[in-house]
Amino acid sequence: MFILYLVDLYKCHNANVNTHHVPFLQLSINAFDYNCHVDLIKLLRQEGKLHRLRKARQKMSELFPLTEEIWLDWLKDEIRLTEDESDREKVYELFERAVKDYMCPEIWLEYVQYSIGGMGAQGGIERVRSIFERALTAVGLHMTKGASIWEAYREFEIVILSTVQVFTLEQTPRALQQLEKCKPFEEALLVSEPPKLAEYQAYIDFEMKEGDPARVQIIFERALAENCLVPDLWIKYTMYLDRQLKIKDLVLSAHERAVRNCPWTMGLWKSYLLALERHGADHQTVTDVFEKALNAGFIQAADYVEIWQSNLDYLRRRVDFSKGKKWSRELDELRAAFARSLDYLKEDVKERFSESGDLSCIIMQIWARIEALHCKNMQKARELWDSIMTKGNAKYANMWLEYYNLERSYGDAVHCRKALHRAVQCTSDYPEHVCDVLLNFERVEGSLEDWDAAVQKTETKLNRVNEQRARVAEKEAVLARQEEEKAEHRRKAKADKKAQKKSQKTDRAGDKRKAEDEYEEEWGEDEELPSKRLRGEEDFGSTAKEEHMETESGLFSRRAPPPRKTEPPGFRKNQQGLSEAPRQPQDISKEQRKDEECVFVSNLPFNLEDPEGKMRTLFQGCGTVQQVRPIFTAKGVFKGYCYVQFEDRLAVSEALKLDRQEVDGRPMFVSPCVDKNKNPDFKVFKYKTAMEKHKIFISGLPYSCTKETLEDLCKQHGTVKTIRLVTNRSGKPKGLAYVEYENEAQASQAVLKMDGTMLENFTISVAISNPPSRKMEDKAAPSRILGAAMLRQPQGARGKGRTQISLLPRSLYRQSAPDAKAENGTVSAPHATVTDGVHGGPGTASLDTQTKSLSNEDFAKMLLKK
């Protein structure tokens, strides 16, 4: 019928719609798409098709509870069309349906105001009073909106009775005291943002501790109006009504609204069926509710098994076994329900979930026990157990022992012995236990021949089991040896590869040194080399306060060689090599560089074209970019990171928001530029490393899983605040995710429901987020040449980079190199001679000593010593 209704609507609109057909098509595919229903109602209301709009609203209200906004729009539209008394009655019926969905003070206020307009009819005043009384019972205790109902009732009575003394509201001391108690919770609700679940939970706990049932009910209804899709809240509310109030209409109404809001939650349907039976609902009503539960669309196969068990328990309690009517109508219905449940699990559930959900055949076990205990029909019970064993349960000892206990209680010794002999033959998990049970049974019940047969059977079985275990152990030992050999082979191959790389690296280092020696000869001895300017006096002359992060030092001061009036030998060759040097931006003075006004950008693609221009464009929305300093190798290849300097520190906070934004397919990392020497406790890692009970950690996800897919899966167990998919440096997912819920209860519920479930044929693991602690240990890199004599470079906020260059001049640690020439009659301490990595005697300058003036005679003495 619903599909025919959609087809009719679509045909009516087909002539003049363009994009309006989308909700029709989507609803024809999935009639339970809530958002499509809302979109359809909006479109029909805009077009003014009131007749079709009424049908759309009617169909939606049959499937879902409607929100306050949808009901008010519907009611106002119907009120405008009211012409005579018969139309007013239809509006009254619509109001009665509206007040049953949620506890909404605005709908009740609209209801009483509409009823006042009809008080001129016969019995109109009594009807208005009745509606006012129901409104006060439903929402009169609403802390913030209930006063409007009281005030309207008061004004109505004043007009009717023409006296103020009849109805007076007073603020009694008790009311003021209650107001003071509730004030903190109401203020918390005012300042918090929807859905305010945590604040409502605290308010509910307070009211339940106070113990006023009316106030507990009103706060539950307020919370559910804003959190109607939270199953735990409905479960808590219905449980309170079942155990405390026990009012039939109130309890059943709450259960009905619960399953309409959260139809995927099996526990709500199970509670609903029990409440119907508890309050004496007729059999047809219970059956209809159960059929709706089967069509609710549960998320796992085990839910269908449990809902069937609830229905079978209900049907079993309807059978009066004490009267001895073996073939009564109720018993036939029970047996038919057992048979139908098995077919349903085998066909419908298995087709949807690839499993029946009842691996241990619990339903068949219950059926067999009922047949044996109540119906005294052991033949049927044995047939059921034969069917259970043929479904793959014959290898489990506990299944055989369950059958044996049934025969022991309601059968005879012959069938007990037969069951135990079959158990010894088929059991594979705990054969020793089954053998012991058989021998103990024969000690009590059997003859000598039975004892001998049992001993022979058990010994044969145990010998065969021991042989199988020995073969398995031998096979596992062989596999373990093979794995060890493979591991040893991999270790050896890795060591050989490492040695080969080390040899190649040594060869490259020799070639590089040779090329540098030729480079020095071509430039001549009178000119200062660029490498010396980079690594020599200029860097060592600056103090620690003048240096920035170590990744900057010695990189941003790189300049082209000075212009020459005459071309030295090999000038064109070196000029060609220098043309490949990276293009560096104009440097600013070190005094103008401030770490608090700078960010460090990394994980950029190495092949990024014009990184300076691209970064400037990317960050210009954060503030005025003063300078972009990309880092290049000596050959001009971009290293994948840079520094962005702003004019003020306010732009830094905006720039940090761009962290993880994709640049050419890779996530860009943006972090503060902090000197680790001045701030040793600074951590770049921005996520918490302690346990977060409101956050869950999911592993084993398929790499194709998106945030939307994960959100659809997780929001079934609570309100999801944030989702973070963990990726590697290239932006590819790792199959891990963190999901943050509003409170600990929702996170715990998600762990219980989701752990071990399947997602796209992947079994996911879910646990409370408790990442390991991140220990930031400063490990100084050992000196490769000078040993203990070389000063260790202090590490910055990001540790020691692989390409970090040494700031110590080569002339200091190359034993065969001549002494550097002194300029202006002085020589710097770093140029002192070092022998075998150990400083010389008193005459040798130390690395941290102050420079002193040297005369020509001093230079002559130094050369003579050489």
C-alpha positions, 0 to 999 in steps of 0.5 A, a space after each residue: 500500500 505504501 508503494 502504491 501511495 508513492 507511485 500515485 504521488 509520483 505520477 501526480 507530480 511527474 508533469 511539473 517536477 524537476 528535482 522534486 522527484 528525488 524523495 519519491 525515488 528514495 522512498 520507493 527504495 527505502 520506505 524507512 528513510 526518515 529524512 526523505 519523508 521530511 523532504 517530501 513533506 517540505 516540498 508538498 507544503 511549498 507547492 500547496 498540495 494540502 490533500 497530498 501533504 495530509 497523506 504524506 504526513 499520515 504515512 510518516 506518522 505511521 512509521 515514526 513519531 513526529 517531532 514537535 515542529 512537524 506536529 505544530 505545522 500539521 496542526 496549524 494547517 488543519 486548523 486553518 481548514 476547519 469549517 464546521 464542527 465535524 472538522 473540529 472533531 478531526 482536529 481534536 483527534 489529531 491533537 490526541 495523536 500529537 500529545 502521545 508522541 513526545 511530551 511537548 508543552 507547546 503542543 499542549 498549549 496549542 491544544 488548550 487554546 484551540 479547545 477554548 475556541 469551541 467552549 461555546 458548544 454543548 459541554 465545551 467548558 467541561 471539555 476545556 477543563 478536562 484538557 487543561 487537567 491532562 495538560 497539567 498532569 503531563 507537563 505542569 511540572 516542566 521547570 521552564 515551560 510548565 508555567 505557561 499552562 498554569 497561567 493559561 488555566 488560571 486566566 481561563 478560570 478567571 474569565 469563566 468565574 469572574 473572580 481572582 480568589 478562585 484560582 491563585 498561584 502562590 510561591 510556597 516555601 516548599 516550591 522555592 526550596 525545590 526551585 533552588 535544588 533544581 536551579 543548577 541543573 536547569 542552568 546547566 541545560 541552558 548553557 549546554 548545546 543539544 542534545 545535552 545528554 550528560 546534563 539530562 543524565 545528571 538531572 535524572 539521577 538527582 530526581 530519582 534520588 529525590 523520589 518524586 515519581 511525577 518529577 522523575 517522569 517529567 525529566 525523563 520526558 524532557 530528556 527523550 524529547 531531545 534524545 529520542 534516538 538514544 536506546 539506553 535512555 528509553 531502556 532506563 525510562 521503561 525500566 523505571 516505569 515497570 518497576 516503580 509506577 506500574 500504571 498500565 496506560 503510562 507503561 505501555 505508551 512509553 514502551 510503544 514510543 520506545 520501539 517506534 523511536 529505536 526499532 533496531 534495539 532488540 532489548 526494547 522490543 523484548 521489554 515491550 512484549 514482557 510489559 504487554 504480558 504483565 499488564 494482561 494484553 490480549 493475545 492478538 496484540 502481543 502477536 502483532 507486536 512480535 511480528 513488528 519486531 521481526 520486521 524491525 531490522 536488528 543489527 545482528 543475528 543473535 538479536 533474532 534468536 533472543 526475540 524468538 526466545 521471548 515469544 516462545 517463553 510467552 507462548 509456553 506460559 499460556 499453556 496449562 500443562 497441569 490440566 493434562 490436555 496434551 493436544 490443546 490449542 495453546 500447545 499446538 500453537 507453541 509447537 508451531 511457533 518452535 517449528 516456525 522459529 527454526 525455519 525463520 533462523 535457517 532461511 531469513 536470518 542466515 540469508 541476511 547474516 550468513 549465520 543463523 545466530 543459534 550455533 548451539 541450537 538453544 531453541 531446539 534444546 528448550 523445545 526438547 526439554 519442554 517435550 520431555 518435562 511437560 509433554 512426556 514425549 521423549 521420542 520427540 525430544 530424542 529426534 530434536 537432539 539427533 537434529 542438534 548433533 547433525 548441525 555440527 555439535 557432535 564434537 563438543 562434550 558439553 552438548 553430549 552431556 546435556 543430552 545425557 542429563 536429559 535422558 538421565 532425568 526423563 529417559 532410561 538407562 539404555 538410552 543413557 548408555 547409547 548416548 554416552 557411547 556415541 559421545 565417546 566416539 564423536 567428541 574431540 574437544 574433551 574426550 577424557 571427560 566423556 570417558 570418565 562419565 561413561 565409566 562412572 555410569 557403568 559403575 552404578 548402572 552396568 553389568 560386567 559386560 557393560 563395564 568391559 565394553 566401556 573400558 575397551 571403548 574408552 581405551 581405544 578412544 584415548 589411544 587414538 586421541 594421544 596418537 593424533 595429538 603426537 602427530 599434531 605436536 610433531 607437525 607443529 615442531 616442524 613448522 616452528 623449525 621452518 619458521 626459525 630457519 626462515 627468520 634466520 635467513 631473513 636476518 642474514 639477508 638483512 645483515 648482508 644488505 646493511 653491510 652492502 649499503 655501508 660499503 656503498 656509503 663509504 665509497 660515496 663518502 670517499 668520492 665526495 671528499 675527493 670532489 670537495 678537494 678538487 673544488 677547493 683547488 679550483 677556487 683557490 686559497 685566497 677565496 673563502 669557500 662557501 662551505 666554510 662560510 656555511 659551517 665555519 666562523 660565521 656559525 661558530 661565532 654566533 651564540 646559542 641565543 642567536 640560533 633558532 631551531 637546529 633545523 634552521 641553523 646552517 641552512 637558511 644562511 646559505 648563499 652563492 659564492 662571491 663574484 670574482 673579477 677573474 675566472 679561476 680554473 674550472 669556473 664554468 664547471 663549478 658555475 654549472 653545479 652551483 646553478 642547481 643550488 636551491 632558490 632560497 627566499 630573502 633571509 630576514 635578520 635573526 632578531 626578526 625571527 620569533 618562534 612564537 610567530 612561526 610554524 613548522 610545516 612538514 610531510 609535504 611532497 618532495 616534487 611540490 612545485 614552487 613550495 614557497 608560493 604554494 605555502 604563501 597562498 595556502 597560509 595567507 588566509 591565516 594572517 600576513 605571511 612575512 616569509 616562507 623558508 622552504 628547505 632544499 638539499 645541496 642539489 636543489 631538491 625540496 626536502 618536504 618541509 619549510 617554515 612560515 613566518 607571520 607578522 603576529 602570533 595571532 596568525 599562528 593559531 589560525 595556521 595550526 588549524 590547517 594541520 592534516 589538510 591535504 596538499 597534492 594528496 598528502 596530509 600536511 603537518 602543521 606544528 608550532 616552531 618551538 626550541 626544545 632547549 628552552 622548552 624541553 617539556 613541549 610535546 608536538 603530539 596533540 592527542 591525549 595519551 591517558 585513558 579516555 573512558 568516553 572514547 573508543 579505539 577501533 582496530 581491524 577496520 577495512 582500509 576502504 572504511 570512511 568516516 560516514 560508514 563508521 559514523 553510521 555504525 557507531 551512532 547506533 550506540 550513542 551520540 558521536 561527537 568526533 571520529 578520527 581515522 588514523 593515517 600514515 604520513 602519505 594519508 593512507 588509512 591504517 585500519 584504526 580509528 578513535 570515536 568520541 562519545 558524549 559520555 562513558 556509558 555510551 562508549 561502554 555500550 559501544 564496546 559491548 555491542 561492536 567488539 568482535 563484529 564484522 564490517 565488510 568481511 573484517 572482524 573489528 576490535 573495539 576497546 576503551 581508548 587507552 594509548 601507551 604513554 609517549 616518552 620523549 627521551 633526548 638521545 644525543 647522537 654519538 660523534 662519528 669522528 671526534 668521539 667525546 671531543 666533539 661537542 654534541 649538537 643540541 636537539 630541537 623540538 623535532 629531534 635530530 634530522 637525518 640530513 642535519 649538517 655538522 657546524 664544525 669546520 673540516 679543517 678541525 678534524 681532517 688530520 692531513 689537511 693544512 691549518 686554516 689561514 688566520 684572518 686579521 692575525 687571529 685564529 678561531 678555537 675551532 681551528 685547533 688541531 685534533 689528533 686521533 679524536 683527542 685534544 692536544 696538550 696545553 698548547 692546543 686550543 680547545 673548542 670552547 676557549 676564547 680566540 687569542 691574537 697570534 703573531 707570525 712567529 706563532 704561526 712559524 712555531 706551529 708549522 715547525 711542530 707539524 
